[in-house]
Amino acid sequence: WLQKQRQDKKNGKLDISKQQLLEELSVSWDVHADQWHRKYRLLVQFYEREGHSNVPKEHVEDGENLGEWLQKQRQDKKNGKLDASKQQLLEELSVSWDVHADQWHRKYRLLVQFYEREGHSNVPKEHVEDGENLGEWLQKQRQRKKKGK
């Protein structure tokens, strides 16, 4: 019944008095938009608490799987389906559109930091730099080069 009321309003067929009665009960006219904005507010909450918007894929915030939602936003952007205004809101929270590339560059900056401090880039396999296993990452880069990737 409520879906029909929404459709009638969208088509200009819902009597204004009925519309006002429904609005007094806080009826949502665009459920999908409201859901998107609710999850966006959860992302803002996460961002303000954590200082970043790199939400783990399985992260749940106030009962909502925020990580999966953010992954869907990335996929929608990649497929050209993300509204520009939504994209702008997400970018204001420094959302990364290519998580893998960002991770690679972060580890590369750690390698530069190591190089500048040590004078070489022969990082031991077990070496941890700023909480990241830089040695293991560098070994994987070497293996990828060997395989031509």
N, CA, C and O atoms as a GROMACS GRO file, in nm:
protein
  596
    1TRP      N    1   0.082  -0.119   0.000
    1TRP     CA    2   0.000   0.000   0.000
    1TRP      C    3   0.087   0.126   0.000
    1TRP      O    4   0.064   0.219  -0.077
    2LEU      N    5   0.188   0.126   0.088
    2LEU     CA    6   0.274   0.244   0.098
    2LEU      C    7   0.352   0.267  -0.032
    2LEU      O    8   0.371   0.381  -0.074
    3GLN      N    9   0.395   0.158  -0.096
    3GLN     CA   10   0.466   0.172  -0.223
    3GLN      C   11   0.376   0.240  -0.327
    3GLN      O   12   0.423   0.320  -0.408
    4LYS      N   13   0.246   0.206  -0.326
    4LYS     CA   14   0.152   0.269  -0.419
    4LYS      C   15   0.138   0.419  -0.390
    4LYS      O   16   0.126   0.499  -0.482
    5GLN      N   17   0.141   0.457  -0.262
    5GLN     CA   18   0.132   0.598  -0.225
    5GLN      C   19   0.256   0.672  -0.278
    5GLN      O   20   0.248   0.783  -0.331
    6ARG      N   21   0.371   0.606  -0.263
    6ARG     CA   22   0.496   0.667  -0.314
    6ARG      C   23   0.488   0.684  -0.466
    6ARG      O   24   0.526   0.789  -0.519
    7GLN      N   25   0.439   0.583  -0.534
    7GLN     CA   26   0.427   0.589  -0.679
    7GLN      C   27   0.329   0.698  -0.721
    7GLN      O   28   0.355   0.773  -0.815
    8ASP      N   29   0.217   0.705  -0.650
    8ASP     CA   30   0.118   0.811  -0.681
    8ASP      C   31   0.179   0.949  -0.661
    8ASP      O   32   0.156   1.039  -0.742
    9LYS      N   33   0.255   0.968  -0.556
    9LYS     CA   34   0.319   1.098  -0.531
    9LYS      C   35   0.417   1.129  -0.644
    9LYS      O   36   0.420   1.240  -0.696
   10LYS      N   37   0.496   1.028  -0.680
   10LYS     CA   38   0.595   1.047  -0.788
   10LYS      C   39   0.526   1.087  -0.919
   10LYS      O   40   0.579   1.168  -0.995
   11ASN      N   41   0.409   1.031  -0.943
   11ASN     CA   42   0.336   1.060  -1.067
   11ASN      C   43   0.242   1.179  -1.054
   11ASN      O   44   0.167   1.210  -1.147
   12GLY      N   45   0.246   1.248  -0.938
   12GLY     CA   46   0.161   1.365  -0.917
   12GLY      C   47   0.016   1.332  -0.895
   12GLY      O   48  -0.071   1.418  -0.915
   13LYS      N   49  -0.014   1.210  -0.855
   13LYS     CA   50  -0.153   1.165  -0.838
   13LYS      C   51  -0.196   1.154  -0.692
   13LYS      O   52  -0.311   1.120  -0.665
   14LEU      N   53  -0.107   1.183  -0.599
   14LEU     CA   54  -0.143   1.172  -0.457
   14LEU      C   55  -0.197   1.305  -0.409
   14LEU      O   56  -0.132   1.409  -0.420
   15ASP      N   57  -0.316   1.300  -0.355
   15ASP     CA   58  -0.380   1.420  -0.301
   15ASP      C   59  -0.288   1.483  -0.196
   15ASP      O   60  -0.229   1.413  -0.114
   16ILE      N   61  -0.277   1.616  -0.199
   16ILE     CA   62  -0.186   1.689  -0.110
   16ILE      C   63  -0.220   1.664   0.038
   16ILE      O   64  -0.130   1.658   0.121
   17SER      N   65  -0.347   1.650   0.070
   17SER     CA   66  -0.384   1.626   0.210
   17SER      C   67  -0.337   1.488   0.256
   17SER      O   68  -0.294   1.472   0.370
   18LYS      N   69  -0.345   1.389   0.168
   18LYS     CA   70  -0.294   1.255   0.201
   18LYS      C   71  -0.141   1.259   0.215
   18LYS      O   72  -0.083   1.196   0.304
   19GLN      N   73  -0.079   1.334   0.126
   19GLN     CA   74   0.067   1.348   0.131
   19GLN      C   75   0.108   1.409   0.266
   19GLN      O   76   0.202   1.361   0.330
   20GLN      N   77   0.038   1.513   0.307
   20GLN     CA   78   0.071   1.579   0.434
   20GLN      C   79   0.051   1.485   0.552
   20GLN      O   80   0.132   1.483   0.645
   21LEU      N   81  -0.057   1.406   0.550
   21LEU     CA   82  -0.081   1.309   0.658
   21LEU      C   83   0.034   1.208   0.666
   21LEU      O   84   0.082   1.175   0.775
   22LEU      N   85   0.076   1.160   0.551
   22LEU     CA   86   0.186   1.063   0.549
   22LEU      C   87   0.317   1.128   0.596
   22LEU      O   88   0.395   1.066   0.668
   23GLU      N   89   0.339   1.251   0.556
   23GLU     CA   90   0.461   1.320   0.597
   23GLU      C   91   0.463   1.348   0.747
   23GLU      O   92   0.570   1.354   0.807
   24GLU      N   93   0.344   1.364   0.807
   24GLU     CA   94   0.338   1.380   0.953
   24GLU      C   95   0.388   1.255   1.025
   24GLU      O   96   0.432   1.262   1.140
   25LEU      N   97   0.381   1.142   0.956
   25LEU     CA   98   0.431   1.015   1.012
   25LEU      C   99   0.575   0.986   0.965
   25LEU      O  100   0.626   0.875   0.984
   26SER      N  101   0.637   1.086   0.906
   26SER     CA  102   0.776   1.075   0.856
   26SER      C  103   0.793   0.966   0.751
   26SER      O  104   0.895   0.897   0.748
   27VAL      N  105   0.692   0.951   0.666
   27VAL     CA  106   0.703   0.855   0.556
   27VAL      C  107   0.812   0.902   0.460
   27VAL      O  108   0.818   1.019   0.423
   28SER      N  109   0.896   0.810   0.423
   28SER     CA  110   1.004   0.839   0.328
   28SER      C  111   0.950   0.824   0.186
   28SER      O  112   0.887   0.724   0.152
   29TRP      N  113   0.976   0.924   0.103
   29TRP     CA  114   0.930   0.917  -0.036
   29TRP      C  115   1.033   0.848  -0.124
   29TRP      O  116   0.997   0.793  -0.228
   30ASP      N  117   1.157   0.849  -0.084
   30ASP     CA  118   1.262   0.782  -0.162
   30ASP      C  119   1.345   0.694  -0.068
   30ASP      O  120   1.445   0.738  -0.012
   31VAL      N  121   1.301   0.572  -0.052
   31VAL     CA  122   1.362   0.479   0.043
   31VAL      C  123   1.509   0.454   0.009
   31VAL      O  124   1.593   0.450   0.099
   32HIS      N  125   1.540   0.436  -0.118
   32HIS     CA  126   1.678   0.407  -0.158
   32HIS      C  127   1.771   0.523  -0.123
   32HIS      O  128   1.882   0.502  -0.074
   33ALA      N  129   1.727   0.644  -0.149
   33ALA     CA  130   1.809   0.761  -0.117
   33ALA      C  131   1.828   0.773   0.034
   33ALA      O  132   1.937   0.805   0.081
   34ASP      N  133   1.722   0.747   0.108
   34ASP     CA  134   1.732   0.754   0.254
   34ASP      C  135   1.829   0.650   0.307
   34ASP      O  136   1.908   0.678   0.398
   35GLN      N  137   1.825   0.529   0.251
   35GLN     CA  138   1.918   0.423   0.294
   35GLN      C  139   2.062   0.462   0.262
   35GLN      O  140   2.152   0.441   0.343
   36TRP      N  141   2.083   0.519   0.143
   36TRP     CA  142   2.218   0.560   0.104
   36TRP      C  143   2.271   0.664   0.204
   36TRP      O  144   2.384   0.654   0.251
   37HIS      N  145   2.189   0.764   0.234
   37HIS     CA  146   2.232   0.870   0.324
   37HIS      C  147   2.252   0.820   0.466
   37HIS      O  148   2.338   0.871   0.538
   38ARG      N  149   2.174   0.722   0.508
   38ARG     CA  150   2.195   0.662   0.641
   38ARG      C  151   2.333   0.596   0.647
   38ARG      O  152   2.406   0.614   0.744
   39LYS      N  153   2.367   0.522   0.544
   39LYS     CA  154   2.497   0.454   0.544
   39LYS      C  155   2.611   0.556   0.527
   39LYS      O  156   2.719   0.538   0.582
   40TYR      N  157   2.586   0.660   0.452
   40TYR     CA  158   2.686   0.766   0.441
   40TYR      C  159   2.712   0.829   0.578
   40TYR      O  160   2.827   0.855   0.613
   41ARG      N  161   2.605   0.854   0.654
   41ARG     CA  162   2.623   0.911   0.790
   41ARG      C  163   2.703   0.815   0.879
   41ARG      O  164   2.781   0.859   0.963
   42LEU      N  165   2.684   0.684   0.859
   42LEU     CA  166   2.764   0.586   0.934
   42LEU      C  167   2.910   0.595   0.892
   42LEU      O  168   3.000   0.578   0.975
   43LEU      N  169   2.935   0.620   0.763
   43LEU     CA  170   3.072   0.637   0.716
   43LEU      C  171   3.134   0.762   0.777
   43LEU      O  172   3.251   0.761   0.816
   44VAL      N  173   3.057   0.869   0.785
   44VAL     CA  174   3.106   0.992   0.849
   44VAL      C  175   3.142   0.963   0.995
   44VAL      O  176   3.246   1.007   1.044
   45GLN      N  177   3.056   0.889   1.063
   45GLN     CA  178   3.080   0.851   1.203
   45GLN      C  179   3.211   0.771   1.214
   45GLN      O  180   3.292   0.796   1.304
   46PHE      N  181   3.231   0.675   1.123
   46PHE     CA  182   3.353   0.594   1.121
   46PHE      C  183   3.474   0.684   1.096
   46PHE      O  184   3.576   0.672   1.164
   47TYR      N  185   3.463   0.773   0.998
   47TYR     CA  186   3.571   0.863   0.960
   47TYR      C  187   3.612   0.954   1.077
   47TYR      O  188   3.730   0.973   1.104
   48GLU      N  189   3.513   1.008   1.145
   48GLU     CA  190   3.542   1.098   1.257
   48GLU      C  191   3.607   1.022   1.374
   48GLU      O  192   3.692   1.078   1.444
   49ARG      N  193   3.568   0.898   1.394
   49ARG     CA  194   3.624   0.819   1.503
   49ARG      C  195   3.763   0.764   1.469
   49ARG      O  196   3.854   0.768   1.553
   50GLU      N  197   3.781   0.713   1.345
   50GLU     CA  198   3.904   0.645   1.306
   50GLU      C  199   4.006   0.735   1.237
   50GLU      O  200   4.125   0.704   1.233
   51GLY      N  201   3.960   0.848   1.183
   51GLY     CA  202   4.051   0.940   1.116
   51GLY      C  203   4.079   0.904   0.971
   51GLY      O  204   4.165   0.965   0.907
   52HIS      N  205   4.007   0.805   0.919
   52HIS     CA  206   4.022   0.764   0.778
   52HIS      C  207   3.892   0.697   0.733
   52HIS      O  208   3.805   0.669   0.815
   53SER      N  209   3.881   0.670   0.604
   53SER     CA  210   3.761   0.605   0.552
   53SER      C  211   3.793   0.470   0.489
   53SER      O  212   3.718   0.421   0.405
   54ASN      N  213   3.904   0.410   0.530
   54ASN     CA  214   3.942   0.277   0.479
   54ASN      C  215   3.871   0.170   0.562
   54ASN      O  216   3.932   0.104   0.646
   55VAL      N  217   3.743   0.154   0.537
   55VAL     CA  218   3.660   0.062   0.615
   55VAL      C  219   3.689  -0.081   0.571
   55VAL      O  220   3.679  -0.112   0.452
   56PRO      N  221   3.724  -0.169   0.665
   56PRO     CA  222   3.743  -0.310   0.628
   56PRO      C  223   3.615  -0.368   0.570
   56PRO      O  224   3.505  -0.332   0.612
   57LYS      N  225   3.628  -0.458   0.474
   57LYS     CA  226   3.513  -0.510   0.401
   57LYS      C  227   3.408  -0.571   0.493
   57LYS      O  228   3.288  -0.559   0.465
   58GLU      N  229   3.448  -0.634   0.601
   58GLU     CA  230   3.353  -0.701   0.690
   58GLU      C  231   3.307  -0.612   0.806
   58GLU      O  232   3.236  -0.660   0.895
   59HIS      N  233   3.346  -0.486   0.808
   59HIS     CA  234   3.315  -0.400   0.922
   59HIS      C  235   3.166  -0.367   0.930
   59HIS      O  236   3.104  -0.328   0.832
   60VAL      N  237   3.111  -0.385   1.051
   60VAL     CA  238   2.971  -0.353   1.077
   60VAL      C  239   2.966  -0.232   1.169
   60VAL      O  240   3.034  -0.228   1.272
   61GLU      N  241   2.886  -0.134   1.131
   61GLU     CA  242   2.870  -0.010   1.209
   61GLU      C  243   2.721   0.006   1.239
   61GLU      O  244   2.639   0.014   1.148
   62ASP      N  245   2.688   0.010   1.365
   62ASP     CA  246   2.548   0.022   1.408
   62ASP      C  247   2.455  -0.076   1.336
   62ASP      O  248   2.346  -0.039   1.292
   63GLY      N  249   2.499  -0.201   1.324
   63GLY     CA  250   2.417  -0.306   1.264
   63GLY      C  251   2.418  -0.310   1.112
   63GLY      O  252   2.352  -0.396   1.053
   64GLU      N  253   2.490  -0.220   1.048
   64GLU     CA  254   2.497  -0.216   0.901
   64GLU      C  255   2.636  -0.258   0.855
   64GLU      O  256   2.736  -0.217   0.916
   65ASN      N  257   2.644  -0.339   0.749
   65ASN     CA  258   2.773  -0.378   0.697
   65ASN      C  259   2.828  -0.264   0.612
   65ASN      O  260   2.806  -0.257   0.491
   66LEU      N  261   2.900  -0.176   0.680
   66LEU     CA  262   2.951  -0.055   0.616
   66LEU      C  263   3.059  -0.087   0.513
   66LEU      O  264   3.068  -0.022   0.409
   67GLY      N  265   3.141  -0.188   0.542
   67GLY     CA  266   3.247  -0.224   0.449
   67GLY      C  267   3.194  -0.271   0.314
   67GLY      O  268   3.243  -0.229   0.210
   68GLU      N  269   3.092  -0.356   0.317
   68GLU     CA  270   3.032  -0.403   0.191
   68GLU      C  271   2.965  -0.288   0.117
   68GLU      O  272   2.972  -0.280  -0.006
   69TRP      N  273   2.900  -0.199   0.191
   69TRP     CA  274   2.834  -0.084   0.128
   69TRP      C  275   2.938   0.003   0.056
   69TRP      O  276   2.916   0.046  -0.057
   70LEU      N  277   3.051   0.028   0.123
   70LEU     CA  278   3.154   0.111   0.061
   70LEU      C  279   3.213   0.042  -0.062
   70LEU      O  280   3.242   0.107  -0.162
   71GLN      N  281   3.230  -0.090  -0.054
   71GLN     CA  282   3.280  -0.165  -0.170
   71GLN      C  283   3.183  -0.151  -0.288
   71GLN      O  284   3.226  -0.139  -0.402
   72LYS      N  285   3.052  -0.152  -0.259
   72LYS     CA  286   2.953  -0.134  -0.366
   72LYS      C  287   2.963   0.006  -0.427
   72LYS      O  288   2.946   0.021  -0.548
   73GLN      N  289   2.991   0.107  -0.346
   73GLN     CA  290   3.006   0.242  -0.399
   73GLN      C  291   3.125   0.247  -0.494
   73GLN      O  292   3.119   0.311  -0.600
   74ARG      N  293   3.234   0.180  -0.455
   74ARG     CA  294   3.352   0.174  -0.542
   74ARG      C  295   3.318   0.105  -0.675
   74ARG      O  296   3.358   0.151  -0.782
   75GLN      N  297   3.245  -0.005  -0.665
   75GLN     CA  298   3.206  -0.079  -0.786
   75GLN      C  299   3.114   0.006  -0.873
   75GLN      O  300   3.129   0.008  -0.995
   76ASP      N  301   3.019   0.075  -0.810
   76ASP     CA  302   2.928   0.162  -0.886
   76ASP      C  303   3.007   0.272  -0.958
   76ASP      O  304   2.978   0.303  -1.074
   77LYS      N  305   3.107   0.330  -0.891
   77LYS     CA  306   3.188   0.433  -0.956
   77LYS      C  307   3.263   0.375  -1.075
   77LYS      O  308   3.267   0.434  -1.183
   78LYS      N  309   3.323   0.258  -1.053
   78LYS     CA  310   3.399   0.192  -1.160
   78LYS      C  311   3.310   0.165  -1.282
   78LYS      O  312   3.356   0.175  -1.396
   79ASN      N  313   3.184   0.132  -1.258
   79ASN     CA  314   3.091   0.100  -1.365
   79ASN      C  315   3.013   0.222  -1.416
   79ASN      O  316   2.923   0.208  -1.499
   80GLY      N  317   3.050   0.341  -1.366
   80GLY     CA  318   2.983   0.463  -1.410
   80GLY      C  319   2.842   0.478  -1.358
   80GLY      O  320   2.762   0.550  -1.417
   81LYS      N  321   2.809   0.411  -1.247
   81LYS     CA  322   2.673   0.414  -1.193
   81LYS      C  323   2.660   0.499  -1.066
   81LYS      O  324   2.551   0.509  -1.011
   82LEU      N  325   2.769   0.559  -1.020
   82LEU     CA  326   2.762   0.638  -0.898
   82LEU      C  327   2.734   0.783  -0.933
   82LEU      O  328   2.807   0.846  -1.009
   83ASP      N  329   2.627   0.836  -0.877
   83ASP     CA  330   2.587   0.974  -0.898
   83ASP      C  331   2.702   1.068  -0.857
   83ASP      O  332   2.768   1.045  -0.756
   84ALA      N  333   2.725   1.171  -0.936
   84ALA     CA  334   2.836   1.264  -0.912
   84ALA      C  335   2.827   1.330  -0.775
   84ALA      O  336   2.930   1.353  -0.711
   85SER      N  337   2.706   1.361  -0.729
   85SER     CA  338   2.694   1.426  -0.597
   85SER      C  339   2.732   1.329  -0.485
   85SER      O  340   2.791   1.370  -0.385
   86LYS      N  341   2.698   1.202  -0.502
   86LYS     CA  342   2.737   1.101  -0.403
   86LYS      C  343   2.888   1.081  -0.407
   86LYS      O  344   2.952   1.069  -0.302
   87GLN      N  345   2.944   1.076  -0.525
   87GLN     CA  346   3.089   1.062  -0.539
   87GLN      C  347   3.161   1.176  -0.468
   87GLN      O  348   3.260   1.154  -0.399
   88GLN      N  349   3.111   1.297  -0.484
   88GLN     CA  350   3.173   1.413  -0.420
   88GLN      C  351   3.166   1.402  -0.268
   88GLN      O  352   3.263   1.432  -0.199
   89LEU      N  353   3.051   1.358  -0.216
   89LEU     CA  354   3.038   1.341  -0.071
   89LEU      C  355   3.140   1.238  -0.020
   89LEU      O  356   3.203   1.260   0.084
   90LEU      N  357   3.156   1.129  -0.091
   90LEU     CA  358   3.251   1.026  -0.050
   90LEU      C  359   3.395   1.077  -0.060
   90LEU      O  360   3.478   1.046   0.026
   91GLU      N  361   3.424   1.154  -0.163
   91GLU     CA  362   3.560   1.208  -0.178
   91GLU      C  363   3.593   1.309  -0.069
   91GLU      O  364   3.710   1.326  -0.034
   92GLU      N  365   3.493   1.376  -0.016
   92GLU     CA  366   3.517   1.469   0.095
   92GLU      C  367   3.564   1.394   0.219
   92GLU      O  368   3.625   1.454   0.308
   93LEU      N  369   3.537   1.264   0.225
   93LEU     CA  370   3.585   1.180   0.335
   93LEU      C  371   3.710   1.102   0.294
   93LEU      O  372   3.750   1.006   0.362
   94SER      N  373   3.772   1.143   0.184
   94SER     CA  374   3.895   1.080   0.132
   94SER      C  375   3.878   0.932   0.103
   94SER      O  376   3.969   0.853   0.127
   95VAL      N  377   3.762   0.894   0.050
   95VAL     CA  378   3.741   0.755   0.012
   95VAL      C  379   3.837   0.720  -0.101
   95VAL      O  380   3.850   0.794  -0.198
   96SER      N  381   3.902   0.607  -0.087
   96SER     CA  382   3.992   0.558  -0.190
   96SER      C  383   3.912   0.480  -0.293
   96SER      O  384   3.834   0.390  -0.257
   97TRP      N  385   3.929   0.512  -0.419
   97TRP     CA  386   3.857   0.440  -0.525
   97TRP      C  387   3.934   0.316  -0.568
   97TRP      O  388   3.874   0.222  -0.620
   98ASP      N  389   4.064   0.316  -0.549
   98ASP     CA  390   4.147   0.200  -0.586
   98ASP      C  391   4.232   0.162  -0.465
   98ASP      O  392   4.346   0.208  -0.452
   99VAL      N  393   4.178   0.080  -0.379
   99VAL     CA  394   4.242   0.044  -0.253
   99VAL      C  395   4.376  -0.024  -0.277
   99VAL      O  396   4.474   0.005  -0.208
  100HIS      N  397   4.382  -0.114  -0.375
  100HIS     CA  398   4.508  -0.187  -0.401
  100HIS      C  399   4.620  -0.093  -0.444
  100HIS      O  400   4.733  -0.106  -0.399
  101ALA      N  401   4.588   0.001  -0.531
  101ALA     CA  402   4.690   0.097  -0.575
  101ALA      C  403   4.736   0.184  -0.458
  101ALA      O  404   4.856   0.212  -0.444
  102ASP      N  405   4.642   0.225  -0.374
  102ASP     CA  406   4.678   0.308  -0.258
  102ASP      C  407   4.768   0.230  -0.162
  102ASP      O  408   4.863   0.287  -0.108
  103GLN      N  409   4.738   0.102  -0.140
  103GLN     CA  410   4.821   0.019  -0.052
  103GLN      C  411   4.962   0.006  -0.110
  103GLN      O  412   5.061   0.013  -0.036
  104TRP      N  413   4.971  -0.015  -0.242
  104TRP     CA  414   5.101  -0.029  -0.306
  104TRP      C  415   5.183   0.098  -0.285
  104TRP      O  416   5.300   0.092  -0.248
  105HIS      N  417   5.122   0.213  -0.309
  105HIS     CA  418   5.193   0.340  -0.296
  105HIS      C  419   5.234   0.368  -0.151
  105HIS      O  420   5.341   0.424  -0.126
  106ARG      N  421   5.149   0.328  -0.056
  106ARG     CA  422   5.184   0.345   0.085
  106ARG      C  423   5.308   0.263   0.119
  106ARG      O  424   5.398   0.312   0.187
  107LYS      N  425   5.313   0.139   0.071
  107LYS     CA  426   5.430   0.055   0.099
  107LYS      C  427   5.553   0.104   0.022
  107LYS      O  428   5.665   0.093   0.071
  108TYR      N  429   5.532   0.157  -0.096
  108TYR     CA  430   5.644   0.214  -0.170
  108TYR      C  431   5.704   0.332  -0.092
  108TYR      O  432   5.826   0.346  -0.083
  109ARG      N  433   5.618   0.417  -0.034
  109ARG     CA  434   5.668   0.530   0.046
  109ARG      C  435   5.746   0.479   0.168
  109ARG      O  436   5.844   0.542   0.210
  110LEU      N  437   5.704   0.366   0.224
  110LEU     CA  438   5.780   0.306   0.335
  110LEU      C  439   5.916   0.258   0.287
  110LEU      O  440   6.015   0.267   0.359
  111LEU      N  441   5.920   0.206   0.165
  111LEU     CA  442   6.048   0.162   0.108
  111LEU      C  443   6.140   0.282   0.087
  111LEU      O  444   6.259   0.274   0.116
  112VAL      N  445   6.086   0.393   0.038
  112VAL     CA  446   6.165   0.515   0.022
  112VAL      C  447   6.217   0.561   0.158
  112VAL      O  448   6.334   0.599   0.170
  113GLN      N  449   6.133   0.556   0.260
  113GLN     CA  450   6.173   0.593   0.395
  113GLN      C  451   6.288   0.503   0.443
  113GLN      O  452   6.385   0.552   0.500
  114PHE      N  453   6.278   0.374   0.419
  114PHE     CA  454   6.382   0.279   0.456
  114PHE      C  455   6.511   0.312   0.381
  114PHE      O  456   6.619   0.315   0.440
  115TYR      N  457   6.499   0.335   0.251
  115TYR     CA  458   6.615   0.365   0.166
  115TYR      C  459   6.687   0.492   0.212
  115TYR      O  460   6.810   0.496   0.221
  116GLU      N  461   6.610   0.594   0.242
  116GLU     CA  462   6.671   0.720   0.285
  116GLU      C  463   6.742   0.706   0.420
  116GLU      O  464   6.843   0.772   0.445
  117ARG      N  465   6.690   0.620   0.504
  117ARG     CA  466   6.751   0.599   0.635
  117ARG      C  467   6.871   0.504   0.628
  117ARG      O  468   6.973   0.529   0.692
  118GLU      N  469   6.858   0.395   0.550
  118GLU     CA  470   6.960   0.290   0.548
  118GLU      C  471   7.060   0.303   0.433
  118GLU      O  472   7.169   0.246   0.439
  119GLY      N  473   7.024   0.377   0.329
  119GLY     CA  474   7.115   0.394   0.215
  119GLY      C  475   7.108   0.280   0.114
  119GLY      O  476   7.188   0.276   0.021
  120HIS      N  477   7.015   0.188   0.132
  120HIS     CA  478   6.997   0.076   0.038
  120HIS      C  479   6.852   0.027   0.047
  120HIS      O  480   6.777   0.067   0.137
  121SER      N  481   6.814  -0.058  -0.045
  121SER     CA  482   6.678  -0.111  -0.043
  121SER      C  483   6.678  -0.264  -0.028
  121SER      O  484   6.583  -0.330  -0.071
  122ASN      N  485   6.782  -0.318   0.032
  122ASN     CA  486   6.788  -0.462   0.058
  122ASN      C  487   6.720  -0.490   0.192
  122ASN      O  488   6.787  -0.513   0.294
  123VAL      N  489   6.591  -0.486   0.191
  123VAL     CA  490   6.511  -0.498   0.313
  123VAL      C  491   6.504  -0.646   0.354
  123VAL      O  492   6.464  -0.730   0.273
  124PRO      N  493   6.542  -0.678   0.477
  124PRO     CA  494   6.528  -0.816   0.524
  124PRO      C  495   6.382  -0.860   0.519
  124PRO      O  496   6.292  -0.779   0.542
  125LYS      N  497   6.359  -0.987   0.488
  125LYS     CA  498   6.223  -1.038   0.469
  125LYS      C  499   6.134  -1.011   0.591
  125LYS      O  500   6.015  -0.984   0.574
  126GLU      N  501   6.186  -1.018   0.710
  126GLU     CA  502   6.105  -1.002   0.831
  126GLU      C  503   6.094  -0.857   0.877
  126GLU      O  504   6.029  -0.830   0.978
  127HIS      N  505   6.155  -0.764   0.805
  127HIS     CA  506   6.158  -0.625   0.850
  127HIS      C  507   6.019  -0.561   0.847
  127HIS      O  508   5.947  -0.569   0.748
  128VAL      N  509   5.985  -0.497   0.960
  128VAL     CA  510   5.859  -0.424   0.972
  128VAL      C  511   5.890  -0.276   0.981
  128VAL      O  512   5.975  -0.233   1.060
  129GLU      N  513   5.821  -0.199   0.898
  129GLU     CA  514   5.840  -0.053   0.893
  129GLU      C  515   5.705   0.011   0.921
  129GLU      O  516   5.609  -0.012   0.847
  130ASP      N  517   5.696   0.091   1.024
  130ASP     CA  518   5.572   0.158   1.062
  130ASP      C  519   5.453   0.061   1.066
  130ASP      O  520   5.343   0.092   1.020
  131GLY      N  521   5.476  -0.057   1.123
  131GLY     CA  522   5.369  -0.155   1.140
  131GLY      C  523   5.338  -0.240   1.018
  131GLY      O  524   5.250  -0.326   1.023
  132GLU      N  525   5.410  -0.219   0.909
  132GLU     CA  526   5.388  -0.295   0.785
  132GLU      C  527   5.507  -0.386   0.758
  132GLU      O  528   5.622  -0.346   0.778
  133ASN      N  529   5.481  -0.509   0.714
  133ASN     CA  530   5.589  -0.601   0.682
  133ASN      C  531   5.645  -0.564   0.545
  133ASN      O  532   5.606  -0.618   0.442
  134LEU      N  533   5.739  -0.471   0.549
  134LEU     CA  534   5.797  -0.418   0.426
  134LEU      C  535   5.881  -0.522   0.353
  134LEU      O  536   5.878  -0.528   0.230
  135GLY      N  537   5.955  -0.604   0.429
  135GLY     CA  538   6.039  -0.706   0.367
  135GLY      C  539   5.959  -0.806   0.287
  135GLY      O  540   5.997  -0.842   0.175
  136GLU      N  541   5.849  -0.850   0.342
  136GLU     CA  542   5.763  -0.947   0.272
  136GLU      C  543   5.702  -0.883   0.147
  136GLU      O  544   5.695  -0.947   0.042
  137TRP      N  545   5.659  -0.757   0.159
  137TRP     CA  546   5.601  -0.687   0.044
  137TRP      C  547   5.704  -0.675  -0.068
  137TRP      O  548   5.672  -0.700  -0.185
  138LEU      N  549   5.828  -0.638  -0.033
  138LEU     CA  550   5.931  -0.622  -0.135
  138LEU      C  551   5.963  -0.756  -0.201
  138LEU      O  552   5.986  -0.762  -0.322
  139GLN      N  553   5.965  -0.862  -0.122
  139GLN     CA  554   5.989  -0.994  -0.179
  139GLN      C  555   5.879  -1.030  -0.281
  139GLN      O  556   5.908  -1.086  -0.386
  140LYS      N  557   5.754  -0.997  -0.249
  140LYS     CA  558   5.644  -1.023  -0.342
  140LYS      C  559   5.660  -0.941  -0.470
  140LYS      O  560   5.627  -0.988  -0.579
  141GLN      N  561   5.710  -0.818  -0.457
  141GLN     CA  562   5.732  -0.735  -0.576
  141GLN      C  563   5.837  -0.799  -0.666
  141GLN      O  564   5.823  -0.802  -0.788
  142ARG      N  565   5.942  -0.850  -0.603
  142ARG     CA  566   6.048  -0.918  -0.680
  142ARG      C  567   5.994  -1.042  -0.751
  142ARG      O  568   6.026  -1.068  -0.867
  143GLN      N  569   5.913  -1.117  -0.680
  143GLN     CA  570   5.854  -1.238  -0.739
  143GLN      C  571   5.763  -1.203  -0.857
  143GLN      O  572   5.765  -1.270  -0.960
  144ARG      N  573   5.685  -1.097  -0.841
  144ARG     CA  574   5.597  -1.053  -0.950
  144ARG      C  575   5.678  -1.011  -1.072
  144ARG      O  576   5.640  -1.040  -1.185
  145LYS      N  577   5.790  -0.941  -1.049
  145LYS     CA  578   5.874  -0.898  -1.161
  145LYS      C  579   5.931  -1.018  -1.234
  145LYS      O  580   5.935  -1.023  -1.356
  146LYS      N  581   5.974  -1.116  -1.154
  146LYS     CA  582   6.029  -1.240  -1.213
  146LYS      C  583   5.926  -1.308  -1.302
  146LYS      O  584   5.960  -1.363  -1.407
  147LYS      N  585   5.800  -1.306  -1.260
  147LYS     CA  586   5.692  -1.370  -1.336
  147LYS      C  587   5.641  -1.281  -1.448
  147LYS      O  588   5.553  -1.321  -1.524
  148GLY      N  589   5.695  -1.160  -1.458
  148GLY     CA  590   5.654  -1.069  -1.564
  148GLY      C  591   5.522  -0.998  -1.539
  148GLY      O  592   5.453  -0.960  -1.633
  149LYS      N  593   5.486  -0.981  -1.411
  149LYS     CA  594   5.358  -0.916  -1.377
  149LYS      C  595   5.379  -0.773  -1.336
  149LYS      O  596   5.283  -0.703  -1.305
   0.00000   0.00000   0.00000
